[in-house]
Amino acid sequence: MAKIRVSYEYSEAEDKSIRLGLFLIACGILSLFILCFCWLNPTLQSMQSRPANCTVAAVRRLDESFECVFTCGADCRGTSQYPCLQVFVNNSESGGVALLHHDEQQLLLNPKCSYVPKCERDNQKMKDEVLKLQHYWTEEGSNQSFTCFFNPQRRHIVDPAWSFCPWCMSLSSQQTGY
């Protein structure tokens, strides 16, 4: 049995096309490397929050109320108002005072307030929720140190689970649906 040897000869144009294709693949891989490791990675690192120890410095409720939109069915929508609670904390990461936020989502919803209650039709229910939280931070939470997360670029602090407040955990689970 004889072996048949097949050899392909490319024309000059085909050879140039193959080289160009390999060159473009190599450039794409190099670009991906530069993008991911030299630009994207440092940007993501700078956006991350750092753990810090926090203690409550001041708690205050603003006089102004903020609006939120609630839904009560397919064709039912309305607006409601909630009071703004601000919890300022000293943190070990920056050594300064910053506004505490329940989580990143609430920071985006209202950067002025530490806590944004779940929007409901009943304004009084939301006000009571904020007052209960204000009482907790002034009476029980003011004496304790807790772990929070500080973002130096945003100058805000996030405590994702309101770590040592038992009923705050239930508020968190009600709001996120867990």
C-alpha positions in Angstrom: 0.0 0.0 0.0 1.5 3.2 -1.1 1.1 6.4 0.9 -0.3 9.3 -1.0 1.3 12.6 0.0 -0.8 15.6 -0.7 0.8 19.0 -0.7 -1.0 22.2 -1.0 0.5 25.2 -2.6 -1.1 28.5 -2.0 -1.1 31.3 -4.4 0.6 34.5 -3.3 -2.8 36.2 -2.5 -3.9 33.2 -0.4 -0.6 33.2 1.5 -1.0 36.9 2.3 -4.6 36.4 3.4 -3.6 33.6 5.8 -0.7 35.8 7.3 -3.1 38.7 7.6 -5.6 36.6 9.4 -3.0 35.2 11.9 -1.7 38.8 12.4 -5.2 40.0 13.2 -5.8 37.1 15.7 -2.5 37.9 17.4 -3.4 41.6 17.6 -6.8 40.8 19.1 -5.3 38.6 21.8 -2.7 41.4 22.6 -5.5 44.0 22.7 -7.5 41.8 25.0 -4.5 41.4 27.3 -3.9 45.2 27.4 -7.6 46.0 28.0 -8.1 43.4 30.8 -4.9 43.6 32.7 -3.7 47.2 32.2 -6.9 49.2 32.1 -10.0 47.2 33.3 -8.4 45.5 36.3 -7.1 48.7 38.0 -10.4 50.4 37.3 -12.4 47.5 39.0 -9.9 47.5 41.9 -10.4 51.2 42.5 -14.2 50.8 42.6 -14.2 48.1 45.2 -15.1 48.9 48.8 -12.7 48.1 51.6 -13.7 46.7 55.0 -13.5 49.1 57.9 -14.6 49.3 61.5 -17.3 51.8 62.0 -18.9 53.5 65.0 -21.9 55.8 64.9 -21.0 59.5 65.1 -24.4 61.1 64.6 -28.0 60.2 63.7 -30.4 62.8 62.3 -33.7 62.9 60.5 -34.0 65.6 57.8 -37.1 67.7 57.7 -37.7 67.1 54.0 -39.5 64.1 52.7 -38.7 62.2 49.6 -41.1 60.7 47.1 -41.2 57.1 45.9 -43.5 55.2 43.5 -45.4 52.1 44.6 -47.4 49.6 42.6 -50.5 47.9 43.9 -51.5 45.9 40.8 -51.3 45.9 37.1 -53.0 49.3 36.6 -52.5 50.7 40.0 -49.6 53.1 40.8 -49.1 55.9 43.1 -46.6 58.1 44.9 -45.8 58.1 48.6 -43.4 60.0 50.8 -40.8 58.9 53.4 -38.7 60.8 55.8 -34.9 60.8 55.3 -32.7 59.3 58.0 -29.0 60.0 58.0 -26.5 57.9 60.0 -23.0 59.3 60.1 -20.2 57.0 61.1 -16.5 57.2 62.0 -14.6 54.7 60.0 -11.1 53.2 60.5 -10.3 53.2 56.8 -10.3 56.9 56.2 -10.3 58.2 59.8 -13.2 60.6 58.9 -16.9 60.7 59.1 -19.1 59.4 56.2 -22.8 58.7 55.6 -23.8 55.1 56.1 -26.0 53.4 53.5 -27.9 50.2 53.8 -26.6 48.8 50.5 -25.4 49.9 47.1 -28.9 49.9 45.7 -30.1 52.4 48.3 -27.1 54.5 47.7 -28.2 54.8 44.1 -31.9 55.4 45.0 -31.2 58.2 47.3 -27.6 59.2 48.2 -28.8 61.7 50.8 -30.4 59.1 53.1 -29.0 56.1 54.9 -32.1 54.1 54.6 -34.9 54.1 52.0 -37.9 52.1 53.2 -39.8 49.8 50.8 -42.3 52.1 49.1 -45.9 51.5 50.2 -49.2 53.4 50.0 -49.2 54.0 53.7 -46.9 57.0 54.5 -47.3 56.4 58.2 -46.0 52.8 58.0 -42.9 54.0 56.2 -42.4 56.8 58.7 -42.7 54.3 61.6 -40.1 52.1 60.0 -37.7 55.0 59.7 -38.4 56.1 63.3 -37.8 52.6 64.6 -34.4 52.5 62.7 -33.6 56.0 64.1 -34.3 54.8 67.6 -32.1 51.8 67.1 -29.1 53.7 65.8 -29.4 56.4 68.6 -30.0 54.1 71.5 -28.5 50.6 70.8 -26.3 51.0 67.8 -24.4 54.1 69.0 -22.3 52.1 71.5 -21.2 49.3 69.2 -18.4 49.0 66.6 -19.3 47.1 63.5 -17.8 46.1 60.1 -18.8 48.3 57.2 -17.4 48.8 53.7 -15.9 52.1 52.7 -15.4 53.2 49.1 -12.7 55.9 48.9 -13.8 57.2 45.5 -17.5 57.7 46.5 -16.8 58.7 50.2 -19.8 56.6 51.3 -20.0 53.6 53.6 -22.1 50.6 53.0 -23.1 48.1 55.7 -24.7 45.3 53.6 -26.5 43.5 56.4 -26.8 46.2 59.0 -24.6 43.7 60.6 -25.6 43.8 64.3 -29.2 45.0 64.1 -31.5 41.9 64.4 -34.7 43.6 63.2 -32.8 45.4 60.5 -32.0 42.0 59.0 -35.7 41.3 58.6 -36.2 44.7 57.0 -33.4 43.8 54.5 -34.9 40.4 53.7 -38.4 41.9 53.2 -37.0 44.5 50.8 -34.8 42.2 48.7 -37.4 39.4 48.7 -35.2 36.7 50.3 
